[in-house]
Amino acid sequence: MRRVVITGLGLVTPLACGVEATWSRLLAGQSGARAITKFKVDDLACRIACDVPRGDGSDGTYDPNKHENGDWQLMEPAR
């Protein structure tokens, strides 16, 4: 049997980035689902999504420049 050591925990979710911010918003009953505003959705059946909030890293936002593997892959919405 191999032993495993967990050295930390991190979360990147639609609610927030970071364990404390995500957990507090989850306990408060907040949702990560929001209206899509980053691209045109007039021809799509679904107009809500759960995307990760980007920003400067404050207030639970995700700053890809502050992370080692900050590459994001954009996905084309299903039509």
PDB file of N, CA, C and O in Angstrom:
ATOM      1  N   MET A   1       0.836  -1.168   0.000  1.00  0.00           N
ATOM      2  CA  MET A   1       0.000   0.000   0.000  1.00  0.00           C
ATOM      3  C   MET A   1       0.893   1.247   0.000  1.00  0.00           C
ATOM      4  O   MET A   1       1.860   1.338   0.756  1.00  0.00           O
ATOM      5  N   ARG A   2       0.541   2.203  -0.869  1.00  0.00           N
ATOM      6  CA  ARG A   2       1.281   3.460  -0.932  1.00  0.00           C
ATOM      7  C   ARG A   2       0.660   4.481  -0.003  1.00  0.00           C
ATOM      8  O   ARG A   2      -0.558   4.515   0.177  1.00  0.00           O
ATOM      9  N   ARG A   3       1.487   5.296   0.576  1.00  0.00           N
ATOM     10  CA  ARG A   3       0.999   6.382   1.421  1.00  0.00           C
ATOM     11  C   ARG A   3       0.932   7.657   0.594  1.00  0.00           C
ATOM     12  O   ARG A   3       1.788   7.917  -0.252  1.00  0.00           O
ATOM     13  N   VAL A   4      -0.083   8.431   0.851  1.00  0.00           N
ATOM     14  CA  VAL A   4      -0.290   9.681   0.127  1.00  0.00           C
ATOM     15  C   VAL A   4      -0.359  10.813   1.133  1.00  0.00           C
ATOM     16  O   VAL A   4      -0.991  10.684   2.181  1.00  0.00           O
ATOM     17  N   VAL A   5       0.287  11.914   0.819  1.00  0.00           N
ATOM     18  CA  VAL A   5       0.253  13.092   1.677  1.00  0.00           C
ATOM     19  C   VAL A   5      -0.443  14.214   0.913  1.00  0.00           C
ATOM     20  O   VAL A   5      -0.002  14.596  -0.172  1.00  0.00           O
ATOM     21  N   ILE A   6      -1.507  14.732   1.463  1.00  0.00           N
ATOM     22  CA  ILE A   6      -2.210  15.863   0.862  1.00  0.00           C
ATOM     23  C   ILE A   6      -1.615  17.125   1.465  1.00  0.00           C
ATOM     24  O   ILE A   6      -1.669  17.335   2.677  1.00  0.00           O
ATOM     25  N   THR A   7      -1.047  17.963   0.605  1.00  0.00           N
ATOM     26  CA  THR A   7      -0.337  19.143   1.094  1.00  0.00           C
ATOM     27  C   THR A   7      -1.153  20.422   0.984  1.00  0.00           C
ATOM     28  O   THR A   7      -0.737  21.469   1.481  1.00  0.00           O
ATOM     29  N   GLY A   8      -2.297  20.347   0.343  1.00  0.00           N
ATOM     30  CA  GLY A   8      -3.104  21.548   0.222  1.00  0.00           C
ATOM     31  C   GLY A   8      -4.390  21.261  -0.518  1.00  0.00           C
ATOM     32  O   GLY A   8      -4.591  20.170  -1.052  1.00  0.00           O
ATOM     33  N   LEU A   9      -5.246  22.242  -0.543  1.00  0.00           N
ATOM     34  CA  LEU A   9      -6.528  22.109  -1.214  1.00  0.00           C
ATOM     35  C   LEU A   9      -6.818  23.422  -1.921  1.00  0.00           C
ATOM     36  O   LEU A   9      -6.648  24.498  -1.348  1.00  0.00           O
ATOM     37  N   GLY A  10      -7.251  23.327  -3.157  1.00  0.00           N
ATOM     38  CA  GLY A  10      -7.608  24.515  -3.900  1.00  0.00           C
ATOM     39  C   GLY A  10      -8.852  24.253  -4.719  1.00  0.00           C
ATOM     40  O   GLY A  10      -9.069  23.136  -5.188  1.00  0.00           O
ATOM     41  N   LEU A  11      -9.656  25.260  -4.889  1.00  0.00           N
ATOM     42  CA  LEU A  11     -10.875  25.131  -5.684  1.00  0.00           C
ATOM     43  C   LEU A  11     -10.956  26.257  -6.696  1.00  0.00           C
ATOM     44  O   LEU A  11     -10.672  27.413  -6.382  1.00  0.00           O
ATOM     45  N   VAL A  12     -11.342  25.914  -7.904  1.00  0.00           N
ATOM     46  CA  VAL A  12     -11.662  26.889  -8.939  1.00  0.00           C
ATOM     47  C   VAL A  12     -13.043  26.499  -9.434  1.00  0.00           C
ATOM     48  O   VAL A  12     -13.186  25.537 -10.190  1.00  0.00           O
ATOM     49  N   THR A  13     -14.062  27.240  -9.013  1.00  0.00           N
ATOM     50  CA  THR A  13     -15.450  26.889  -9.298  1.00  0.00           C
ATOM     51  C   THR A  13     -16.210  28.105  -9.816  1.00  0.00           C
ATOM     52  O   THR A  13     -15.708  29.226  -9.738  1.00  0.00           O
ATOM     53  N   PRO A  14     -17.411  27.896 -10.341  1.00  0.00           N
ATOM     54  CA  PRO A  14     -18.239  29.034 -10.742  1.00  0.00           C
ATOM     55  C   PRO A  14     -18.672  29.918  -9.570  1.00  0.00           C
ATOM     56  O   PRO A  14     -19.026  31.079  -9.776  1.00  0.00           O
ATOM     57  N   LEU A  15     -18.649  29.389  -8.354  1.00  0.00           N
ATOM     58  CA  LEU A  15     -18.996  30.209  -7.190  1.00  0.00           C
ATOM     59  C   LEU A  15     -17.889  31.192  -6.845  1.00  0.00           C
ATOM     60  O   LEU A  15     -18.141  32.369  -6.588  1.00  0.00           O
ATOM     61  N   ALA A  16     -16.666  30.693  -6.844  1.00  0.00           N
ATOM     62  CA  ALA A  16     -15.505  31.524  -6.479  1.00  0.00           C
ATOM     63  C   ALA A  16     -14.247  30.705  -6.691  1.00  0.00           C
ATOM     64  O   ALA A  16     -14.309  29.533  -7.060  1.00  0.00           O
ATOM     65  N   CYS A  17     -13.122  31.324  -6.457  1.00  0.00           N
ATOM     66  CA  CYS A  17     -11.838  30.630  -6.510  1.00  0.00           C
ATOM     67  C   CYS A  17     -11.237  30.689  -5.126  1.00  0.00           C
ATOM     68  O   CYS A  17     -11.112  31.756  -4.526  1.00  0.00           O
ATOM     69  N   GLY A  18     -10.867  29.529  -4.635  1.00  0.00           N
ATOM     70  CA  GLY A  18     -10.357  29.426  -3.280  1.00  0.00           C
ATOM     71  C   GLY A  18     -11.340  28.677  -2.403  1.00  0.00           C
ATOM     72  O   GLY A  18     -12.554  28.769  -2.585  1.00  0.00           O
ATOM     73  N   VAL A  19     -10.807  27.946  -1.461  1.00  0.00           N
ATOM     74  CA  VAL A  19     -11.633  27.103  -0.598  1.00  0.00           C
ATOM     75  C   VAL A  19     -12.583  27.937   0.257  1.00  0.00           C
ATOM     76  O   VAL A  19     -13.784  27.667   0.292  1.00  0.00           O
ATOM     77  N   GLU A  20     -12.058  28.942   0.943  1.00  0.00           N
ATOM     78  CA  GLU A  20     -12.881  29.723   1.871  1.00  0.00           C
ATOM     79  C   GLU A  20     -14.004  30.466   1.155  1.00  0.00           C
ATOM     80  O   GLU A  20     -15.151  30.435   1.601  1.00  0.00           O
ATOM     81  N   ALA A  21     -13.683  31.134   0.047  1.00  0.00           N
ATOM     82  CA  ALA A  21     -14.707  31.897  -0.683  1.00  0.00           C
ATOM     83  C   ALA A  21     -15.774  30.970  -1.264  1.00  0.00           C
ATOM     84  O   ALA A  21     -16.967  31.265  -1.188  1.00  0.00           O
ATOM     85  N   THR A  22     -15.342  29.853  -1.842  1.00  0.00           N
ATOM     86  CA  THR A  22     -16.304  28.907  -2.417  1.00  0.00           C
ATOM     87  C   THR A  22     -17.189  28.319  -1.328  1.00  0.00           C
ATOM     88  O   THR A  22     -18.408  28.260  -1.490  1.00  0.00           O
ATOM     89  N   TRP A  23     -16.600  27.887  -0.231  1.00  0.00           N
ATOM     90  CA  TRP A  23     -17.362  27.255   0.845  1.00  0.00           C
ATOM     91  C   TRP A  23     -18.372  28.218   1.462  1.00  0.00           C
ATOM     92  O   TRP A  23     -19.512  27.831   1.716  1.00  0.00           O
ATOM     93  N   SER A  24     -17.975  29.460   1.706  1.00  0.00           N
ATOM     94  CA  SER A  24     -18.900  30.420   2.313  1.00  0.00           C
ATOM     95  C   SER A  24     -20.064  30.742   1.382  1.00  0.00           C
ATOM     96  O   SER A  24     -21.194  30.906   1.842  1.00  0.00           O
ATOM     97  N   ARG A  25     -19.805  30.834   0.085  1.00  0.00           N
ATOM     98  CA  ARG A  25     -20.893  31.105  -0.865  1.00  0.00           C
ATOM     99  C   ARG A  25     -21.800  29.886  -1.018  1.00  0.00           C
ATOM    100  O   ARG A  25     -23.007  30.030  -1.214  1.00  0.00           O
ATOM    101  N   LEU A  26     -21.227  28.696  -0.931  1.00  0.00           N
ATOM    102  CA  LEU A  26     -22.022  27.471  -0.981  1.00  0.00           C
ATOM    103  C   LEU A  26     -22.945  27.389   0.230  1.00  0.00           C
ATOM    104  O   LEU A  26     -24.129  27.080   0.091  1.00  0.00           O
ATOM    105  N   LEU A  27     -22.414  27.661   1.406  1.00  0.00           N
ATOM    106  CA  LEU A  27     -23.228  27.643   2.622  1.00  0.00           C
ATOM    107  C   LEU A  27     -24.303  28.731   2.623  1.00  0.00           C
ATOM    108  O   LEU A  27     -25.359  28.566   3.233  1.00  0.00           O
ATOM    109  N   ALA A  28     -24.030  29.831   1.943  1.00  0.00           N
ATOM    110  CA  ALA A  28     -25.009  30.922   1.851  1.00  0.00           C
ATOM    111  C   ALA A  28     -26.099  30.635   0.811  1.00  0.00           C
ATOM    112  O   ALA A  28     -27.040  31.414   0.660  1.00  0.00           O
ATOM    113  N   GLY A  29     -25.964  29.512   0.097  1.00  0.00           N
ATOM    114  CA  GLY A  29     -26.975  29.138  -0.892  1.00  0.00           C
ATOM    115  C   GLY A  29     -26.851  29.860  -2.218  1.00  0.00           C
ATOM    116  O   GLY A  29     -27.800  29.880  -3.002  1.00  0.00           O
ATOM    117  N   GLN A  30     -25.700  30.452  -2.481  1.00  0.00           N
ATOM    118  CA  GLN A  30     -25.508  31.148  -3.748  1.00  0.00           C
ATOM    119  C   GLN A  30     -25.310  30.151  -4.882  1.00  0.00           C
ATOM    120  O   GLN A  30     -24.897  29.012  -4.663  1.00  0.00           O
ATOM    121  N   SER A  31     -25.609  30.595  -6.085  1.00  0.00           N
ATOM    122  CA  SER A  31     -25.459  29.752  -7.270  1.00  0.00           C
ATOM    123  C   SER A  31     -24.375  30.319  -8.165  1.00  0.00           C
ATOM    124  O   SER A  31     -24.169  31.531  -8.225  1.00  0.00           O
ATOM    125  N   GLY A  32     -23.689  29.429  -8.857  1.00  0.00           N
ATOM    126  CA  GLY A  32     -22.684  29.852  -9.825  1.00  0.00           C
ATOM    127  C   GLY A  32     -23.271  30.057 -11.214  1.00  0.00           C
ATOM    128  O   GLY A  32     -22.570  30.503 -12.122  1.00  0.00           O
ATOM    129  N   ALA A  33     -24.552  29.735 -11.390  1.00  0.00           N
ATOM    130  CA  ALA A  33     -25.213  29.889 -12.693  1.00  0.00           C
ATOM    131  C   ALA A  33     -25.581  31.354 -12.911  1.00  0.00           C
ATOM    132  O   ALA A  33     -26.143  32.008 -12.033  1.00  0.00           O
ATOM    133  N   ARG A  34     -25.256  31.844 -14.087  1.00  0.00           N
ATOM    134  CA  ARG A  34     -25.545  33.238 -14.446  1.00  0.00           C
ATOM    135  C   ARG A  34     -25.947  33.329 -15.915  1.00  0.00           C
ATOM    136  O   ARG A  34     -25.688  32.418 -16.702  1.00  0.00           O
ATOM    137  N   ALA A  35     -26.568  34.418 -16.262  1.00  0.00           N
ATOM    138  CA  ALA A  35     -26.881  34.673 -17.663  1.00  0.00           C
ATOM    139  C   ALA A  35     -25.575  34.838 -18.433  1.00  0.00           C
ATOM    140  O   ALA A  35     -24.633  35.458 -17.939  1.00  0.00           O
ATOM    141  N   ILE A  36     -25.518  34.285 -19.635  1.00  0.00           N
ATOM    142  CA  ILE A  36     -24.328  34.412 -20.484  1.00  0.00           C
ATOM    143  C   ILE A  36     -24.297  35.824 -21.055  1.00  0.00           C
ATOM    144  O   ILE A  36     -25.255  36.276 -21.682  1.00  0.00           O
ATOM    145  N   THR A  37     -23.187  36.510 -20.829  1.00  0.00           N
ATOM    146  CA  THR A  37     -23.049  37.885 -21.315  1.00  0.00           C
ATOM    147  C   THR A  37     -21.796  38.079 -22.162  1.00  0.00           C
ATOM    148  O   THR A  37     -21.595  39.156 -22.723  1.00  0.00           O
ATOM    149  N   LYS A  38     -20.951  37.057 -22.265  1.00  0.00           N
ATOM    150  CA  LYS A  38     -19.669  37.212 -22.960  1.00  0.00           C
ATOM    151  C   LYS A  38     -19.755  36.998 -24.460  1.00  0.00           C
ATOM    152  O   LYS A  38     -18.826  37.338 -25.194  1.00  0.00           O
ATOM    153  N   PHE A  39     -20.877  36.429 -24.923  1.00  0.00           N
ATOM    154  CA  PHE A  39     -21.073  36.237 -26.356  1.00  0.00           C
ATOM    155  C   PHE A  39     -22.570  36.201 -26.636  1.00  0.00           C
ATOM    156  O   PHE A  39     -23.385  36.050 -25.726  1.00  0.00           O
ATOM    157  N   LYS A  40     -22.911  36.340 -27.900  1.00  0.00           N
ATOM    158  CA  LYS A  40     -24.309  36.396 -28.329  1.00  0.00           C
ATOM    159  C   LYS A  40     -24.965  35.021 -28.172  1.00  0.00           C
ATOM    160  O   LYS A  40     -24.414  34.012 -28.612  1.00  0.00           O
ATOM    161  N   VAL A  41     -26.139  34.988 -27.547  1.00  0.00           N
ATOM    162  CA  VAL A  41     -26.824  33.720 -27.288  1.00  0.00           C
ATOM    163  C   VAL A  41     -28.231  33.681 -27.895  1.00  0.00           C
ATOM    164  O   VAL A  41     -29.025  32.797 -27.571  1.00  0.00           O
ATOM    165  N   ASP A  42     -28.533  34.627 -28.765  1.00  0.00           N
ATOM    166  CA  ASP A  42     -29.881  34.705 -29.338  1.00  0.00           C
ATOM    167  C   ASP A  42     -30.305  33.420 -30.029  1.00  0.00           C
ATOM    168  O   ASP A  42     -31.482  33.063 -29.978  1.00  0.00           O
ATOM    169  N   ASP A  43     -29.391  32.721 -30.666  1.00  0.00           N
ATOM    170  CA  ASP A  43     -29.736  31.518 -31.415  1.00  0.00           C
ATOM    171  C   ASP A  43     -29.513  30.224 -30.616  1.00  0.00           C
ATOM    172  O   ASP A  43     -29.579  29.129 -31.174  1.00  0.00           O
ATOM    173  N   LEU A  44     -29.250  30.357 -29.306  1.00  0.00           N
ATOM    174  CA  LEU A  44     -29.029  29.178 -28.468  1.00  0.00           C
ATOM    175  C   LEU A  44     -30.256  28.892 -27.606  1.00  0.00           C
ATOM    176  O   LEU A  44     -30.951  29.813 -27.177  1.00  0.00           O
ATOM    177  N   ALA A  45     -30.513  27.624 -27.358  1.00  0.00           N
ATOM    178  CA  ALA A  45     -31.642  27.247 -26.511  1.00  0.00           C
ATOM    179  C   ALA A  45     -31.366  27.562 -25.039  1.00  0.00           C
ATOM    180  O   ALA A  45     -32.283  27.907 -24.294  1.00  0.00           O
ATOM    181  N   CYS A  46     -30.121  27.443 -24.628  1.00  0.00           N
ATOM    182  CA  CYS A  46     -29.743  27.693 -23.235  1.00  0.00           C
ATOM    183  C   CYS A  46     -29.000  29.017 -23.156  1.00  0.00           C
ATOM    184  O   CYS A  46     -28.070  29.261 -23.924  1.00  0.00           O
ATOM    185  N   ARG A  47     -29.411  29.864 -22.232  1.00  0.00           N
ATOM    186  CA  ARG A  47     -28.795  31.184 -22.121  1.00  0.00           C
ATOM    187  C   ARG A  47     -28.180  31.431 -20.754  1.00  0.00           C
ATOM    188  O   ARG A  47     -27.906  32.572 -20.383  1.00  0.00           O
ATOM    189  N   ILE A  48     -27.965  30.354 -20.010  1.00  0.00           N
ATOM    190  CA  ILE A  48     -27.287  30.458 -18.726  1.00  0.00           C
ATOM    191  C   ILE A  48     -26.087  29.513 -18.725  1.00  0.00           C
ATOM    192  O   ILE A  48     -26.055  28.537 -19.473  1.00  0.00           O
ATOM    193  N   ALA A  49     -25.113  29.810 -17.888  1.00  0.00           N
ATOM    194  CA  ALA A  49     -23.910  28.979 -17.807  1.00  0.00           C
ATOM    195  C   ALA A  49     -23.281  29.133 -16.429  1.00  0.00           C
ATOM    196  O   ALA A  49     -23.613  30.049 -15.676  1.00  0.00           O
ATOM    197  N   CYS A  50     -22.384  28.238 -16.121  1.00  0.00           N
ATOM    198  CA  CYS A  50     -21.611  28.292 -14.872  1.00  0.00           C
ATOM    199  C   CYS A  50     -20.147  28.444 -15.242  1.00  0.00           C
ATOM    200  O   CYS A  50     -19.412  27.458 -15.304  1.00  0.00           O
ATOM    201  N   ASP A  51     -19.726  29.666 -15.487  1.00  0.00           N
ATOM    202  CA  ASP A  51     -18.327  29.879 -15.841  1.00  0.00           C
ATOM    203  C   ASP A  51     -17.568  30.402 -14.627  1.00  0.00           C
ATOM    204  O   ASP A  51     -18.162  30.935 -13.690  1.00  0.00           O
ATOM    205  N   VAL A  52     -16.265  30.246 -14.657  1.00  0.00           N
ATOM    206  CA  VAL A  52     -15.410  30.675 -13.552  1.00  0.00           C
ATOM    207  C   VAL A  52     -15.228  32.183 -13.649  1.00  0.00           C
ATOM    208  O   VAL A  52     -14.842  32.691 -14.702  1.00  0.00           O
ATOM    209  N   PRO A  53     -15.502  32.910 -12.557  1.00  0.00           N
ATOM    210  CA  PRO A  53     -15.369  34.372 -12.609  1.00  0.00           C
ATOM    211  C   PRO A  53     -13.905  34.791 -12.695  1.00  0.00           C
ATOM    212  O   PRO A  53     -13.115  34.488 -11.800  1.00  0.00           O
ATOM    213  N   ARG A  54     -13.550  35.476 -13.752  1.00  0.00           N
ATOM    214  CA  ARG A  54     -12.171  35.961 -13.925  1.00  0.00           C
ATOM    215  C   ARG A  54     -12.050  37.376 -13.387  1.00  0.00           C
ATOM    216  O   ARG A  54     -13.005  38.153 -13.393  1.00  0.00           O
ATOM    217  N   GLY A  55     -10.870  37.680 -12.931  1.00  0.00           N
ATOM    218  CA  GLY A  55     -10.609  39.019 -12.417  1.00  0.00           C
ATOM    219  C   GLY A  55      -9.175  39.128 -11.967  1.00  0.00           C
ATOM    220  O   GLY A  55      -8.291  38.449 -12.489  1.00  0.00           O
ATOM    221  N   ASP A  56      -8.950  39.989 -10.990  1.00  0.00           N
ATOM    222  CA  ASP A  56      -7.585  40.215 -10.504  1.00  0.00           C
ATOM    223  C   ASP A  56      -7.234  39.344  -9.305  1.00  0.00           C
ATOM    224  O   ASP A  56      -6.180  39.526  -8.695  1.00  0.00           O
ATOM    225  N   GLY A  57      -8.104  38.401  -8.963  1.00  0.00           N
ATOM    226  CA  GLY A  57      -7.846  37.512  -7.847  1.00  0.00           C
ATOM    227  C   GLY A  57      -8.489  37.959  -6.551  1.00  0.00           C
ATOM    228  O   GLY A  57      -8.491  37.217  -5.569  1.00  0.00           O
ATOM    229  N   SER A  58      -9.034  39.167  -6.540  1.00  0.00           N
ATOM    230  CA  SER A  58      -9.712  39.629  -5.332  1.00  0.00           C
ATOM    231  C   SER A  58     -11.172  39.179  -5.364  1.00  0.00           C
ATOM    232  O   SER A  58     -11.713  38.877  -6.428  1.00  0.00           O
ATOM    233  N   ASP A  59     -11.779  39.138  -4.236  1.00  0.00           N
ATOM    234  CA  ASP A  59     -13.199  38.802  -4.090  1.00  0.00           C
ATOM    235  C   ASP A  59     -13.574  37.473  -4.735  1.00  0.00           C
ATOM    236  O   ASP A  59     -14.664  37.338  -5.290  1.00  0.00           O
ATOM    237  N   GLY A  60     -12.684  36.501  -4.664  1.00  0.00           N
ATOM    238  CA  GLY A  60     -13.002  35.172  -5.166  1.00  0.00           C
ATOM    239  C   GLY A  60     -12.915  34.999  -6.668  1.00  0.00           C
ATOM    240  O   GLY A  60     -13.367  33.981  -7.191  1.00  0.00           O
ATOM    241  N   THR A  61     -12.350  35.959  -7.377  1.00  0.00           N
ATOM    242  CA  THR A  61     -12.203  35.824  -8.823  1.00  0.00           C
ATOM    243  C   THR A  61     -10.903  35.085  -9.148  1.00  0.00           C
ATOM    244  O   THR A  61     -10.008  34.984  -8.310  1.00  0.00           O
ATOM    245  N   TYR A  62     -10.816  34.579 -10.363  1.00  0.00           N
ATOM    246  CA  TYR A  62      -9.654  33.820 -10.809  1.00  0.00           C
ATOM    247  C   TYR A  62      -8.777  34.690 -11.699  1.00  0.00           C
ATOM    248  O   TYR A  62      -9.240  35.252 -12.691  1.00  0.00           O
ATOM    249  N   ASP A  63      -7.511  34.790 -11.331  1.00  0.00           N
ATOM    250  CA  ASP A  63      -6.532  35.510 -12.141  1.00  0.00           C
ATOM    251  C   ASP A  63      -5.582  34.485 -12.749  1.00  0.00           C
ATOM    252  O   ASP A  63      -4.701  33.983 -12.051  1.00  0.00           O
ATOM    253  N   PRO A  64      -5.742  34.155 -14.054  1.00  0.00           N
ATOM    254  CA  PRO A  64      -4.887  33.133 -14.662  1.00  0.00           C
ATOM    255  C   PRO A  64      -3.411  33.496 -14.660  1.00  0.00           C
ATOM    256  O   PRO A  64      -2.565  32.610 -14.781  1.00  0.00           O
ATOM    257  N   ASN A  65      -3.082  34.764 -14.528  1.00  0.00           N
ATOM    258  CA  ASN A  65      -1.680  35.188 -14.507  1.00  0.00           C
ATOM    259  C   ASN A  65      -0.980  34.833 -13.199  1.00  0.00           C
ATOM    260  O   ASN A  65       0.250  34.806 -13.138  1.00  0.00           O
ATOM    261  N   LYS A  66      -1.753  34.563 -12.161  1.00  0.00           N
ATOM    262  CA  LYS A  66      -1.166  34.249 -10.864  1.00  0.00           C
ATOM    263  C   LYS A  66      -0.997  32.749 -10.645  1.00  0.00           C
ATOM    264  O   LYS A  66      -0.535  32.325  -9.586  1.00  0.00           O
ATOM    265  N   HIS A  67      -1.364  31.954 -11.629  1.00  0.00           N
ATOM    266  CA  HIS A  67      -1.300  30.508 -11.471  1.00  0.00           C
ATOM    267  C   HIS A  67      -0.307  29.914 -12.455  1.00  0.00           C
ATOM    268  O   HIS A  67      -0.127  30.412 -13.567  1.00  0.00           O
ATOM    269  N   GLU A  68       0.320  28.855 -12.026  1.00  0.00           N
ATOM    270  CA  GLU A  68       1.349  28.192 -12.826  1.00  0.00           C
ATOM    271  C   GLU A  68       0.811  27.709 -14.165  1.00  0.00           C
ATOM    272  O   GLU A  68       1.434  27.919 -15.206  1.00  0.00           O
ATOM    273  N   ASN A  69      -0.338  27.069 -14.134  1.00  0.00           N
ATOM    274  CA  ASN A  69      -0.945  26.539 -15.352  1.00  0.00           C
ATOM    275  C   ASN A  69      -2.202  27.343 -15.657  1.00  0.00           C
ATOM    276  O   ASN A  69      -3.315  26.847 -15.478  1.00  0.00           O
ATOM    277  N   GLY A  70      -2.034  28.566 -16.112  1.00  0.00           N
ATOM    278  CA  GLY A  70      -3.161  29.455 -16.335  1.00  0.00           C
ATOM    279  C   GLY A  70      -3.738  29.388 -17.731  1.00  0.00           C
ATOM    280  O   GLY A  70      -4.424  30.316 -18.158  1.00  0.00           O
ATOM    281  N   ASP A  71      -3.477  28.308 -18.453  1.00  0.00           N
ATOM    282  CA  ASP A  71      -4.012  28.192 -19.807  1.00  0.00           C
ATOM    283  C   ASP A  71      -5.492  27.855 -19.750  1.00  0.00           C
ATOM    284  O   ASP A  71      -5.900  26.932 -19.046  1.00  0.00           O
ATOM    285  N   TRP A  72      -6.280  28.595 -20.484  1.00  0.00           N
ATOM    286  CA  TRP A  72      -7.720  28.345 -20.561  1.00  0.00           C
ATOM    287  C   TRP A  72      -8.043  27.903 -21.973  1.00  0.00           C
ATOM    288  O   TRP A  72      -7.527  28.454 -22.945  1.00  0.00           O
ATOM    289  N   GLN A  73      -8.882  26.929 -22.072  1.00  0.00           N
ATOM    290  CA  GLN A  73      -9.358  26.494 -23.377  1.00  0.00           C
ATOM    291  C   GLN A  73     -10.799  26.937 -23.507  1.00  0.00           C
ATOM    292  O   GLN A  73     -11.633  26.627 -22.657  1.00  0.00           O
ATOM    293  N   LEU A  74     -11.084  27.651 -24.554  1.00  0.00           N
ATOM    294  CA  LEU A  74     -12.447  28.107 -24.794  1.00  0.00           C
ATOM    295  C   LEU A  74     -13.227  27.020 -25.505  1.00  0.00           C
ATOM    296  O   LEU A  74     -12.718  26.368 -26.417  1.00  0.00           O
ATOM    297  N   MET A  75     -14.423  26.837 -25.096  1.00  0.00           N
ATOM    298  CA  MET A  75     -15.272  25.806 -25.702  1.00  0.00           C
ATOM    299  C   MET A  75     -16.388  26.481 -26.488  1.00  0.00           C
ATOM    300  O   MET A  75     -16.993  27.446 -26.021  1.00  0.00           O
ATOM    301  N   GLU A  76     -16.649  25.978 -27.661  1.00  0.00           N
ATOM    302  CA  GLU A  76     -17.734  26.467 -28.493  1.00  0.00           C
ATOM    303  C   GLU A  76     -19.043  25.970 -27.892  1.00  0.00           C
ATOM    304  O   GLU A  76     -19.164  24.781 -27.597  1.00  0.00           O
ATOM    305  N   PRO A  77     -20.021  26.844 -27.703  1.00  0.00           N
ATOM    306  CA  PRO A  77     -21.299  26.397 -27.149  1.00  0.00           C
ATOM    307  C   PRO A  77     -22.009  25.431 -28.101  1.00  0.00           C
ATOM    308  O   PRO A  77     -21.928  25.579 -29.321  1.00  0.00           O
ATOM    309  N   ALA A  78     -22.688  24.463 -27.547  1.00  0.00           N
ATOM    310  CA  ALA A  78     -23.466  23.514 -28.366  1.00  0.00           C
ATOM    311  C   ALA A  78     -24.645  24.239 -28.981  1.00  0.00           C
ATOM    312  O   ALA A  78     -25.290  25.064 -28.334  1.00  0.00           O
ATOM    313  N   ARG A  79     -24.914  23.931 -30.206  1.00  0.00           N
ATOM    314  CA  ARG A  79     -26.056  24.582 -30.885  1.00  0.00           C
ATOM    315  C   ARG A  79     -27.172  23.612 -31.101  1.00  0.00           C
ATOM    316  O   ARG A  79     -28.209  23.978 -31.655  1.00  0.00           O
TER     317      ARG A  79
END
